[in-house]
Amino acid sequence: MIIGGGFAGINLALELGKTKYYDVTLVDKNNYNFFPPLIYQVATAYLEPSSISYPIRKLFRHKDNLHFRLGELQKLVPETNQIVLSSGGILSYDMLVFATGAETNYFGMENVRKHAIPMKTLSDAIQMRNRLLTHFEDATVGTDPEEVRKSLNIVVAGGGPTGVEISGMFAEMRHTIVAKDYPELKNTGAEIYLVDGGAALLKPMSKKSQEHTLESLTKLGVKIILNSHVSDYIDDHVIFSDGTKIPSKNLIWAAGVSAMRFEGVPVTSYGRGKRLIVNAFNEVEGLKDVYAIGDTCIQSGDDAYPEGHPQVAQTAIQQGKNLAANFKKMAQNKPLRAFKYVDKGSMAIIGSNKAVVDLPKPKLHLRGFIAWCAWLFIHLLSLISYRNRINTLYHWTVAYFSKDQSLRMIIRPVEIPKDDDDPC
């Protein structure tokens, strides 16, 4: 039983789908797998949701030992090897794998949780697109200059890859798409702010990457605020730790994530950031026949990462594949292989023809056009299907040459009165 259909869960399931030893059920609250590193491009209308997502049941076609169940884990019952889903369904397992990823961390700030725009799921991306486009439309008919600036000012909290990439995209959109589509918004004084509590952007990357990113974003017109963090969000004003305020209806939250807690899992099984403590073989401490992989776990046994592995896609993919290999070894009574993370480098795109790449072996720093090409190539290859890759490449090509895209629609679900006799 695998809980979660992200990078870790999908890679584990697909690898086990090649064997005859296991019957696998994957449980997820969504019926699709999606590619989180490109969520911000859906949010800014450069890609459609189907470009970065794929139905799980279609992935499992022609694999008789793979099954899917739509649902959300509510409770673990380790005494009987069962899980309870939010729908009330009860499933039994021989071995259980948590691959539940992470959720947005608001650091206890309730106003930020209620009113900021998160950047974690496809639903978040569509919500962000709708809100931003609605605020642009409101600004075109606004008469109060202060309210217009609130609608147009964008504050991005978090100077990691997501915060950098979305800030750069907004800055380029301001000079191309917004200038053409919204001539009424010229000379409004609206700004794009990127805020981080550290002393540099892209903290895990090299100093060269950090400096180049800061310089490039500044040239694009992004206002960088370092050594300060968001402390509250009240009445459309973003409040910072030093007391300063920025009027904005668009606070985009890319400042951190945390794992999730589940009923039935002992408190002693959790470590820093609510991550499940696992050994070198991804077995959860304090539970029998229960494993955890990806962002939801913190692993001991890898001397190169005493504080746990980075919560990035490569960790999840590698742990999923390693655990699948170990399950095969179990079935064949062979010794298991301890997990060792292979760092394949870090990268971030800043804008058209602008990116930074750090490679560990050989140690190499790339920037500019060649880094931008590397970013595009790696992200295209990482998409789960050929359809996703072709669709994404098409949209990127059109956007690159036209400096435009055609996906800027406000699409909201319609509220339909519910029939008491309708189970849906």
Residue pairs with C-beta under 8 A, 6 or more apart in sequence:
1 24
1 25
1 27
1 83
1 91
1 93
1 95
1 96
1 97
2 9
2 12
2 13
2 24
2 25
2 26
2 27
2 97
2 99
3 9
3 27
3 28
3 73
3 83
3 96
3 97
3 98
3 99
3 100
4 26
4 27
4 28
4 98
4 99
4 100
4 101
4 294
4 296
5 13
5 26
5 28
5 30
5 32
5 33
5 56
5 99
6 33
6 36
6 99
6 101
6 294
6 295
6 316
7 294
7 313
7 316
7 317
7 320
8 99
8 101
8 293
8 294
8 295
8 316
8 317
8 319
8 320
9 26
9 28
9 97
9 99
9 293
9 294
9 320
10 26
10 33
10 56
10 59
10 320
10 384
11 316
11 317
11 320
11 321
11 324
12 97
12 99
12 293
12 320
12 321
12 323
12 324
13 24
13 26
13 60
13 66
14 59
14 63
14 66
15 320
15 321
15 324
15 325
16 22
16 24
16 65
16 66
16 324
16 327
16 328
17 24
17 60
17 63
17 65
17 66
19 65
19 327
19 328
19 331
20 65
21 327
21 328
21 331
22 65
22 327
22 331
23 65
23 67
24 65
24 66
24 67
25 67
25 68
25 69
25 91
26 56
26 60
26 66
26 67
26 68
26 69
27 68
27 69
27 70
27 71
27 72
27 73
27 83
27 85
27 91
28 56
28 68
28 70
28 71
29 70
29 71
29 72
29 86
30 121
30 122
31 55
31 56
31 57
31 68
31 70
32 53
32 54
32 55
32 56
32 122
33 53
33 54
33 56
33 59
33 384
34 49
34 52
34 53
34 54
34 121
34 122
35 52
35 53
35 379
35 382
35 383
35 384
35 388
36 120
36 313
37 161
37 162
37 313
37 379
37 382
38 47
38 51
38 52
38 379
38 392
39 52
39 119
39 120
39 121
39 122
39 124
39 125
39 162
40 119
40 125
40 162
40 165
40 166
40 169
41 47
41 52
41 169
42 48
42 49
42 51
42 52
42 122
42 125
42 126
42 129
43 119
43 124
43 125
43 126
43 128
43 129
43 132
43 166
44 129
44 132
44 166
44 169
44 170
44 173
45 129
45 133
45 405
45 407
45 408
45 409
46 169
46 395
46 396
46 399
46 405
46 407
47 392
47 395
47 407
48 391
48 395
48 407
49 122
49 125
49 126
50 388
50 391
51 388
51 391
51 392
51 395
52 122
52 383
52 388
52 392
53 122
53 388
54 384
54 385
54 387
54 388
56 68
57 68
59 384
59 385
60 66
60 67
60 68
69 85
69 89
69 91
71 85
71 86
71 87
71 89
72 85
72 86
72 87
73 83
73 84
73 85
73 86
73 100
73 262
74 83
74 84
74 85
74 86
74 262
74 263
75 83
75 84
75 262
75 263
75 264
76 82
76 83
76 84
76 96
76 262
76 263
76 264
76 265
76 290
77 83
77 84
77 264
78 264
78 287
78 288
78 290
80 92
81 92
81 93
81 94
81 96
81 289
82 90
82 91
82 92
82 93
83 90
83 91
83 93
83 96
84 90
85 91
93 289
94 289
95 289
95 290
95 291
95 327
96 289
96 290
96 291
97 290
97 291
97 292
97 293
97 323
98 262
98 276
98 284
98 290
98 291
98 292
98 293
98 296
98 297
99 292
99 293
99 294
99 296
99 316
99 320
100 259
100 260
100 262
100 294
100 296
101 259
101 294
101 295
101 296
101 316
102 257
102 258
102 259
102 260
102 295
102 296
102 311
103 120
103 257
103 258
103 259
103 260
104 118
104 119
104 120
104 253
104 256
104 257
105 255
105 256
105 257
105 258
105 273
106 112
106 113
106 116
106 253
107 255
107 256
109 230
109 231
109 232
109 233
111 232
111 233
111 234
112 230
112 232
112 233
112 251
112 253
115 233
115 251
116 157
116 233
116 251
116 252
116 253
117 124
117 127
117 128
117 131
117 250
117 251
117 252
117 253
118 124
118 253
119 125
119 128
119 162
119 166
119 252
119 253
119 254
120 257
126 411
128 252
129 408
129 410
130 410
130 411
130 412
131 249
131 250
132 154
132 250
133 408
133 409
133 410
134 410
135 151
135 152
135 249
135 250
136 151
136 152
136 178
136 182
136 185
137 410
138 151
139 148
139 151
139 152
139 182
139 184
139 185
139 188
140 182
140 184
140 185
142 148
142 151
145 188
145 189
146 247
148 185
148 188
148 190
149 188
149 189
149 190
149 247
150 236
150 247
150 248
150 249
151 249
151 250
152 185
152 188
152 190
152 250
153 190
153 191
153 192
153 193
153 246
153 247
153 248
153 249
153 250
154 170
154 190
154 191
154 192
154 193
154 248
154 250
154 252
155 193
155 195
155 230
155 238
155 246
155 248
155 250
155 251
155 252
156 163
156 166
156 167
156 170
156 192
156 193
156 194
156 195
156 252
156 254
157 163
157 195
157 196
157 229
157 230
157 238
157 251
157 252
157 253
157 254
157 255
158 195
158 196
158 253
158 254
158 255
158 256
159 194
159 195
159 196
159 198
159 200
159 201
159 202
159 203
159 226
160 202
160 203
160 204
160 254
161 202
161 346
161 347
161 348
162 254
163 194
163 196
163 201
163 252
163 254
163 255
164 194
164 201
164 202
164 213
164 217
164 348
164 350
165 348
165 349
165 350
166 252
166 254
167 192
167 194
167 217
167 222
168 216
168 217
168 220
168 222
168 349
168 350
168 351
168 354
169 351
170 192
170 222
171 192
171 217
171 220
171 221
171 222
171 351
172 220
172 351
172 352
174 190
174 192
174 221
175 221
176 403
176 404
177 403
177 404
177 405
177 408
178 185
179 186
180 404
181 408
191 221
191 223
192 221
192 222
192 223
193 222
193 223
193 224
193 225
193 246
193 248
194 201
194 217
194 222
194 223
194 224
194 225
195 225
195 226
195 228
195 229
195 230
195 240
196 203
196 225
196 226
196 229
196 255
197 227
197 228
197 229
197 241
198 226
198 227
199 226
199 227
200 207
200 210
200 214
200 226
201 210
201 213
201 214
201 217
201 224
201 226
202 209
202 210
202 213
202 346
202 348
202 356
203 210
204 310
204 346
205 346
205 348
205 356
205 358
206 358
206 365
208 356
208 365
208 367
209 346
209 348
209 356
209 357
209 358
209 365
209 367
212 356
212 367
213 348
213 350
213 356
214 224
216 350
216 351
216 354
217 224
217 350
218 224
220 350
220 351
225 240
228 240
228 241
228 242
228 244
229 240
229 241
229 255
230 238
230 239
230 240
230 241
230 251
230 255
231 239
231 240
231 241
232 239
233 239
233 251
236 247
236 248
236 249
237 245
237 246
237 247
237 248
238 245
238 246
238 247
238 248
238 251
239 245
240 246
257 295
257 311
258 273
258 274
259 273
259 274
259 275
259 276
259 295
259 296
259 297
260 274
260 296
261 270
261 274
265 276
265 284
265 287
266 286
266 287
268 285
268 286
269 276
269 277
269 284
269 285
269 286
269 287
270 276
270 277
271 277
271 298
271 308
272 298
272 307
272 308
273 298
275 295
275 296
275 297
275 298
275 308
276 284
276 285
276 292
276 296
276 297
276 298
277 284
277 285
277 297
277 298
277 300
278 284
278 285
278 291
278 292
278 297
278 298
278 299
278 300
279 285
279 299
279 300
279 301
280 299
280 300
280 301
280 302
280 338
280 339
281 291
281 323
281 326
281 336
281 338
281 339
282 291
282 292
282 293
282 297
282 299
282 319
282 322
282 323
282 326
282 339
283 290
283 291
284 290
284 291
284 292
284 297
291 323
293 316
293 319
293 320
293 323
294 311
294 315
294 316
294 319
294 320
295 311
295 315
295 316
297 319
298 308
298 309
299 305
299 308
299 309
299 319
299 339
301 338
301 339
302 309
302 338
302 339
302 340
302 341
304 340
304 341
305 341
309 315
309 319
309 341
313 382
314 341
314 342
314 343
314 344
315 341
318 339
318 341
318 342
319 339
322 337
322 339
323 339
325 337
326 336
326 337
329 335
329 336
329 337
330 336
343 360
344 359
344 360
345 357
345 358
345 359
345 360
346 357
346 358
347 355
347 356
347 357
347 358
347 371
347 374
347 375
347 378
348 355
348 356
348 375
349 355
349 372
349 375
350 356
352 372
352 400
353 368
353 369
353 372
354 367
354 368
354 371
354 372
355 366
355 367
355 368
355 371
355 372
355 374
355 375
356 365
356 366
356 367
356 371
357 364
357 365
357 366
357 367
357 371
357 374
357 375
358 364
358 365
358 366
359 365
359 366
366 374
376 396
380 389
380 392
380 393
381 389
383 389
383 392
395 405
395 407
398 404
398 405
399 405
